[in-house]
Amino acid sequence: MMARINRSLGIFIIPLALAGAACGGSVSSEPVTQGTAATRAPVAVQAHAPQVRMIGDALAEVPLRPDQRTAIEQLAADAEARHVQAQASHKDFMLALAAQVETGTIDKAALQPKIDAMTAAWTANRPADRAAFEKLHALLDPEQRGELVDALEAKAASREGGHKGAHAGRGRMKEWATALSLTDDQKAQIKTALQAQHQAAKGEHTHERADGEHQGHGKKVLEAFRADTFSMDAVAPQANAPKIVNPMAEHTMNMLTTVLPILTPAQRTLAAQKIRDKVNAGQGGELF
């Protein structure tokens, strides 16, 4: 589902967070003075893109020199500008999905152009995103790299209160059940329907293995980031965007197609509004 796109970048799609320009370089050998000492402070506090905010939060725990901080702030600004279209296309898809949820019918053909727009934006950003993560590696010293990875892993583990995978999914489903005031009978119907859908779809989710930066390979990327040399191509070859985005969107639409007939019109309206609220709050990827 589309939730996996944003949920993954807690650990797995970090290059999306830092796209842009100059800042490659090596650690300064100048004497440490009050003006060059490394300090901890918030980074990219004005960022709106969730990916940029996540990296900024982690870097806030890493002591940075003033020159490093300046370069990273520029990277964050470049990332914001670069991912405007990606964010807009994702929001467009989610709002269109919300409108269909309210009607009770998912029209995949009508949504496909919006999925294509997400794919195009994702594809356009990938080369520079990956290069930017390599530049960040060059900018930081070994200890800083380790501290950044530690902070990212800790924050990813705590995002769901320490729960991952199926546990996190159950937590979100419980949230939806409460928000929509589902009856026990509806819960049972939905559980049975989704289990049947899952069984029918077994073996078809090749997107979970298609992207070297996605899912389980993310830990490999972060561990490689700790080393003295780092190459995205070496640790995570670039994936084919349609093979990632299309199946994820398809899974979301299939899930909603299964669930919507079980909901009342009032519940569908509540569900649609909840999606809109999450999208407008920058949480559109964390639906289920």
C-alpha positions as CSV (number, residue, x, y, z in Angstrom):
1,M,0.0,0.0,0.0
2,M,1.0,3.6,-0.4
3,A,1.7,3.7,3.4
4,R,4.9,1.7,2.7
5,I,6.3,4.5,0.6
6,N,6.5,7.0,3.4
7,R,6.8,4.5,6.2
8,S,9.9,3.0,4.5
9,L,11.9,6.1,4.5
10,G,12.1,6.1,8.3
11,I,15.1,3.9,7.6
12,F,15.1,2.8,4.0
13,I,14.7,5.7,1.5
14,I,16.9,8.3,3.1
15,P,18.3,9.7,-0.1
16,L,14.8,11.3,-0.7
17,A,15.4,13.5,2.2
18,L,18.6,15.3,1.0
19,A,18.5,16.2,-2.6
20,G,20.6,18.9,-4.1
21,A,23.6,20.9,-4.6
22,A,27.1,21.4,-3.4
23,C,28.4,20.1,-0.1
24,G,30.7,17.4,-0.9
25,G,33.9,17.7,0.9
26,S,36.1,16.3,3.6
27,V,36.6,17.0,7.2
28,S,38.3,20.3,8.0
29,S,41.8,20.1,9.5
30,E,41.7,23.7,10.9
31,P,42.3,24.2,14.6
32,V,39.1,24.1,16.7
33,T,38.0,27.5,17.9
34,Q,34.7,28.9,19.3
35,G,33.7,29.6,15.7
36,T,34.5,26.1,14.4
37,A,33.5,23.9,17.3
38,A,30.8,21.3,16.6
39,T,27.5,21.8,18.4
40,R,24.1,20.1,18.5
41,A,21.2,22.2,17.3
42,P,18.0,21.8,15.3
43,V,18.4,21.3,11.6
44,A,16.0,22.2,8.8
45,V,13.3,23.4,11.3
46,Q,11.4,25.1,8.5
47,A,11.1,22.0,6.3
48,H,7.7,20.8,5.3
49,A,8.7,17.6,3.4
50,P,8.4,14.7,5.9
51,Q,11.6,13.2,4.6
52,V,13.5,16.4,5.2
53,R,12.0,16.8,8.7
54,M,13.0,13.2,9.5
55,I,16.7,13.7,8.5
56,G,16.7,17.1,10.2
57,D,15.5,15.6,13.5
58,A,18.2,12.9,13.3
59,L,21.0,15.4,12.4
60,A,19.9,17.6,15.4
61,E,21.5,14.9,17.6
62,V,24.8,15.0,15.7
63,P,27.4,17.6,16.7
64,L,28.1,19.7,13.5
65,R,30.6,22.4,12.7
66,P,29.2,25.7,11.5
67,D,30.4,25.0,7.9
68,Q,28.7,21.6,7.9
69,R,25.5,23.0,9.3
70,T,25.4,25.7,6.6
71,A,25.9,23.2,3.9
72,I,23.2,20.8,5.3
73,E,20.7,23.6,5.7
74,Q,21.3,24.4,2.0
75,L,20.8,20.7,1.2
76,A,17.5,20.8,3.1
77,A,16.4,23.9,1.2
78,D,17.3,22.2,-2.1
79,A,15.4,19.1,-1.1
80,E,12.3,21.2,-0.3
81,A,12.4,22.7,-3.8
82,R,13.2,19.5,-5.5
83,H,10.4,17.5,-4.0
84,V,7.6,20.0,-4.3
85,Q,6.2,18.2,-7.4
86,A,6.6,14.8,-5.7
87,Q,4.7,16.0,-2.7
88,A,2.0,17.6,-4.8
89,S,1.5,14.5,-6.9
90,H,1.2,12.3,-3.9
91,K,-1.3,14.7,-2.3
92,D,-3.3,14.8,-5.5
93,F,-3.5,11.0,-5.6
94,M,-4.6,10.7,-1.9
95,L,-7.2,13.4,-2.2
96,A,-8.6,11.7,-5.4
97,L,-8.6,8.5,-3.4
98,A,-10.5,10.1,-0.6
99,A,-13.2,11.3,-3.0
100,Q,-13.7,7.8,-4.3
101,V,-13.8,6.4,-0.7
102,E,-16.7,8.8,0.0
103,T,-18.6,7.5,-3.0
104,G,-17.9,3.9,-2.1
105,T,-16.3,2.9,-5.4
106,I,-12.6,2.8,-6.3
107,D,-12.1,3.6,-10.0
108,K,-8.5,2.4,-10.7
109,A,-8.5,3.7,-14.3
110,A,-9.4,7.2,-13.1
111,L,-6.6,7.1,-10.6
112,Q,-3.9,5.8,-12.9
113,P,-2.9,9.2,-14.3
114,K,-2.3,10.4,-10.8
115,I,-0.2,7.2,-10.0
116,D,1.8,7.9,-13.2
117,A,2.4,11.5,-12.0
118,M,3.8,10.1,-8.7
119,T,6.0,7.7,-10.6
120,A,7.4,10.5,-12.9
121,A,8.2,12.7,-9.9
122,W,9.9,9.9,-8.1
123,T,11.9,8.9,-11.1
124,A,13.0,12.5,-11.8
125,N,14.4,13.0,-8.3
126,R,16.2,9.7,-7.8
127,P,19.6,10.3,-9.4
128,A,20.2,13.5,-7.5
129,D,18.7,12.1,-4.3
130,R,21.2,9.3,-4.4
131,A,24.1,11.5,-5.2
132,A,23.2,13.8,-2.4
133,F,23.3,11.1,0.2
134,E,26.8,10.3,-1.0
135,K,27.7,14.0,-0.6
136,L,26.4,13.9,2.9
137,H,28.6,10.9,3.6
138,A,31.6,12.9,2.3
139,L,30.7,15.9,4.4
140,L,30.5,14.1,7.7
141,D,33.4,12.6,9.6
142,P,33.3,8.9,10.7
143,E,32.0,9.5,14.1
144,Q,29.3,11.8,12.8
145,R,28.2,9.2,10.3
146,G,27.8,6.7,13.0
147,E,25.9,9.1,15.2
148,L,23.5,9.9,12.3
149,V,22.8,6.3,11.5
150,D,22.2,5.6,15.2
151,A,19.8,8.4,15.5
152,L,17.9,7.4,12.3
153,E,17.6,3.8,13.5
154,A,16.4,4.9,16.9
155,K,13.8,7.2,15.5
156,A,12.6,4.6,13.1
157,A,12.2,2.1,15.9
158,S,10.2,4.5,18.0
159,R,7.9,5.9,15.3
160,E,5.4,3.2,16.1
161,G,6.1,3.0,19.8
162,G,8.7,0.4,19.2
163,H,6.4,-1.8,17.1
164,K,7.2,-2.7,13.5
165,G,5.7,-4.5,10.6
166,A,2.4,-6.3,11.4
167,H,2.3,-4.8,14.9
168,A,2.4,-1.2,13.5
169,G,-0.3,-2.2,10.9
170,R,-2.6,-3.6,13.6
171,G,-2.1,-0.4,15.5
172,R,-3.2,1.7,12.5
173,M,-6.2,-0.6,11.8
174,K,-7.3,-0.2,15.4
175,E,-7.1,3.6,15.0
176,W,-9.3,3.4,12.0
177,A,-11.8,1.0,13.7
178,T,-12.1,3.5,16.5
179,A,-12.4,6.6,14.3
180,L,-15.1,4.9,12.2
181,S,-16.9,3.3,15.2
182,L,-16.9,-0.1,13.5
183,T,-19.1,-2.7,15.0
184,D,-17.8,-6.1,16.1
185,D,-19.5,-7.6,13.1
186,Q,-17.9,-5.1,10.7
187,K,-14.5,-5.8,12.3
188,A,-15.0,-9.5,11.8
189,Q,-16.1,-9.1,8.2
190,I,-13.2,-6.8,7.4
191,K,-10.7,-9.2,9.0
192,T,-12.0,-12.1,7.0
193,A,-12.1,-10.2,3.7
194,L,-8.6,-8.9,4.1
195,Q,-7.2,-12.3,5.0
196,A,-8.8,-13.7,1.9
197,Q,-7.3,-10.9,-0.2
198,H,-3.9,-11.5,1.3
199,Q,-4.0,-15.2,0.5
200,A,-5.1,-14.5,-3.0
201,A,-2.3,-12.0,-3.5
202,K,0.5,-14.2,-2.2
203,G,3.4,-14.3,-4.5
204,E,2.4,-11.2,-6.4
205,H,4.0,-8.6,-4.2
206,T,7.3,-8.5,-6.1
207,H,7.6,-4.8,-5.4
208,E,8.7,-5.7,-1.9
209,R,11.9,-7.1,-3.4
210,A,12.3,-4.8,-6.4
211,D,14.0,-1.8,-4.9
212,G,17.5,-2.2,-3.4
213,E,16.9,0.9,-1.2
214,H,13.5,-0.5,0.0
215,Q,12.4,-2.8,2.8
216,G,15.1,-5.0,4.3
217,H,17.9,-3.5,2.2
218,G,17.6,-0.2,4.0
219,K,19.6,-1.5,7.0
220,K,22.3,-2.5,4.6
221,V,22.4,1.1,3.2
222,L,22.7,2.6,6.6
223,E,25.4,0.2,7.8
224,A,27.3,0.9,4.6
225,F,27.0,4.6,5.4
226,R,29.2,4.1,8.5
227,A,32.2,3.0,6.3
228,D,34.9,5.3,5.0
229,T,33.7,4.9,1.4
230,F,30.1,4.8,0.3
231,S,28.4,4.3,-3.0
232,M,24.7,4.0,-3.5
233,D,25.1,2.1,-6.7
234,A,27.3,-0.5,-4.9
235,V,25.0,-1.1,-1.9
236,A,21.5,-0.4,-3.5
237,P,21.2,-0.4,-7.3
238,Q,18.6,2.0,-8.5
239,A,15.2,0.5,-9.1
240,N,12.6,0.8,-11.8
241,A,10.1,3.3,-10.4
242,P,6.9,1.9,-12.0
243,K,7.7,-1.5,-10.5
244,I,7.6,0.1,-7.1
245,V,4.9,2.7,-7.2
246,N,2.3,0.9,-9.3
247,P,2.1,-2.3,-7.2
248,M,1.9,-0.3,-4.0
249,A,-0.9,1.9,-5.3
250,E,-2.6,-1.2,-6.6
251,H,-2.5,-2.8,-3.1
252,T,-4.0,0.2,-1.5
253,M,-6.8,0.4,-4.0
254,N,-7.5,-3.4,-3.7
255,M,-7.6,-3.1,0.1
256,L,-10.1,-0.2,-0.1
257,T,-12.2,-2.0,-2.7
258,T,-12.5,-4.9,-0.3
259,V,-13.4,-2.8,2.8
260,L,-15.7,-0.1,1.4
261,P,-18.7,-2.4,0.8
262,I,-18.7,-3.2,4.5
263,L,-18.9,0.4,5.6
264,T,-22.0,2.5,5.9
265,P,-22.2,5.8,3.9
266,A,-21.6,7.7,7.1
267,Q,-18.5,5.7,7.8
268,R,-17.2,6.2,4.3
269,T,-17.6,10.0,4.7
270,L,-15.7,9.8,8.0
271,A,-13.0,7.7,6.3
272,A,-12.6,10.1,3.4
273,Q,-12.3,13.1,5.8
274,K,-9.7,11.2,7.9
275,I,-7.6,10.7,4.7
276,R,-7.9,14.3,3.8
277,D,-6.9,15.4,7.3
278,K,-3.9,13.1,7.2
279,V,-2.8,14.4,3.8
280,N,-3.2,18.0,4.8
281,A,-1.2,17.3,7.9
282,G,1.6,15.8,5.8
283,Q,0.8,12.2,7.0
284,G,-0.9,11.0,3.8
285,G,1.4,7.9,3.5
286,E,0.5,6.5,6.9
287,L,-3.1,5.4,6.2
288,F,-3.2,1.8,7.4
